[in-house]
Structure formats: structure tokens, C-alpha cells
Amino acid sequence: MVFYSNIARYDLQNIYDGLLKWQTENGQLYMDYVAVVNYHNKLLDVCDAVGNLSSHALAKYSDHKRYGVYVYTYKRHKRTCWYIIYDRLGENILIQKIMNNYQTIA
């Protein structure tokens, strides 16, 4: 079973809010409401599927290791990857942090 820490829940809310408000310099929105909901739901589906993984990759970046031992990389498209950072608690997964490649420094 997959559980979410308060930080991960906050991350998901911020991702949703950020996508809704994301706009060009002249104020045009990049994504409409339906696209934002679909994007967010896909990210949730990917997070929930972490519990079904047969192998778990260790976190490599220090930014990730601060939050958890393992990381799953979801490549949204050629420029954006989402990192789902988590810990294993027996058969359960606790997602600790969700961040993208733009936020990962080291």
C-alpha cells in the first residue's frame, strides 16, 4: 500500500496550483483546467504504482537523499522528469517528496 507524507501531499497540491497558474509573459495560460487535472491525475497514478515495483532504485542526488532512500523517475516528456522519493516500510511505501528535474540541484 502507498501512503503520502504531509510534505508529499503539499507537493501535490503545489504542483496542481502551479499548473493552473502557469502562464506566458503576456498572461496566456499554458494549460487549461482539463489538461491540468489530467496531468495531476497521471502523476497520482504514477505515485500509486510505486507500490507495485519489483525493484527499487536508490536515491543518487543529495537533494533526494534528504527525503528518502529510494526514488522513482517518471519521465513526463523530453524536458521534464518527476522524482518520487520514498521509503519502504515493510510491504508499504511512504512517499516523502515529489520534485522535478528543475528543482533537483545536486
C-alpha positions as CSV (number, residue, x, y, z in Angstrom):
1,M,0.0,0.0,0.0
2,V,1.2,3.5,-0.8
3,F,1.0,6.3,1.8
4,Y,1.8,10.0,1.4
5,S,3.7,12.1,3.9
6,N,2.4,15.6,4.6
7,I,5.2,17.0,2.6
8,A,4.3,14.9,-0.4
9,R,0.6,15.9,-0.1
10,Y,1.7,19.6,0.0
11,D,3.9,19.0,-3.1
12,L,1.0,17.5,-5.0
13,Q,-1.2,20.5,-4.1
14,N,1.5,22.9,-5.1
15,I,2.0,21.1,-8.4
16,Y,-1.7,21.3,-9.1
17,D,-1.9,25.0,-8.2
18,G,1.3,25.8,-10.2
19,L,0.0,24.2,-13.3
20,L,-3.3,26.1,-13.0
21,K,-1.5,29.4,-12.8
22,W,1.4,28.7,-15.2
23,Q,1.3,31.3,-17.9
24,T,3.4,33.1,-20.6
25,E,4.8,36.6,-20.1
26,N,1.7,38.1,-21.7
27,G,-0.6,36.2,-19.4
28,Q,-1.8,33.3,-21.6
29,L,-2.2,30.1,-19.7
30,Y,-0.1,27.1,-20.8
31,M,-2.7,24.5,-19.8
32,D,-6.5,24.6,-19.5
33,Y,-8.3,23.1,-16.5
34,V,-8.9,19.7,-18.1
35,A,-5.2,19.4,-19.1
36,V,-4.1,20.3,-15.5
37,V,-6.5,17.7,-14.0
38,N,-5.3,15.0,-16.4
39,Y,-1.6,15.8,-15.7
40,H,-2.2,15.8,-11.9
41,N,-4.2,12.5,-12.1
42,K,-1.4,10.9,-14.2
43,L,1.2,11.9,-11.6
44,L,-1.0,10.5,-8.8
45,D,-1.4,7.2,-10.8
46,V,2.4,7.0,-11.1
47,C,2.9,7.6,-7.4
48,D,0.3,4.9,-6.5
49,A,2.0,2.5,-8.9
50,V,5.3,2.7,-6.9
51,G,3.9,0.1,-4.6
52,N,3.8,-2.4,-7.4
53,L,7.5,-2.1,-8.4
54,S,9.5,-5.3,-8.4
55,S,12.8,-3.4,-7.8
56,H,13.6,-0.1,-6.1
57,A,16.3,2.4,-7.2
58,L,18.4,4.0,-4.5
59,A,18.4,7.8,-4.5
60,K,21.6,9.2,-6.0
61,Y,21.2,13.0,-5.6
62,S,21.8,14.6,-2.3
63,D,18.6,16.7,-2.8
64,H,16.7,13.4,-2.9
65,K,18.6,11.6,-0.1
66,R,17.4,14.3,2.3
67,Y,13.9,12.9,1.9
68,G,14.1,9.2,1.3
69,V,16.2,6.2,0.5
70,Y,14.5,5.3,-2.9
71,V,13.5,7.3,-5.9
72,Y,11.3,6.5,-8.9
73,T,11.8,8.7,-12.0
74,Y,8.7,9.5,-14.1
75,K,9.7,11.0,-17.4
76,R,6.7,13.2,-18.4
77,H,8.3,14.3,-21.7
78,K,11.8,15.0,-23.0
79,R,12.3,18.0,-20.8
80,T,10.5,17.2,-17.6
81,C,11.1,14.3,-15.1
82,W,9.3,13.9,-11.8
83,Y,11.1,12.2,-9.0
84,I,9.0,10.4,-6.4
85,I,11.2,10.0,-3.4
86,Y,10.1,7.4,-0.9
87,D,10.9,4.9,1.9
88,R,9.9,1.3,2.2
89,L,8.1,0.3,5.4
90,G,7.9,-3.5,5.0
91,E,5.4,-4.1,2.2
92,N,4.3,-0.5,2.3
93,I,5.6,2.6,0.6
94,L,5.7,6.1,2.2
95,I,6.1,8.8,-0.5
96,Q,8.1,11.5,1.2
97,K,8.7,14.1,-1.6
98,I,7.8,14.8,-5.2
99,M,10.0,17.1,-7.1
100,N,11.0,17.6,-10.7
101,N,14.3,17.9,-12.5
102,Y,14.2,21.7,-12.4
103,Q,14.2,21.6,-8.6
104,T,17.0,19.0,-8.3
105,I,20.3,20.7,-8.0
106,A,22.7,18.1,-6.6
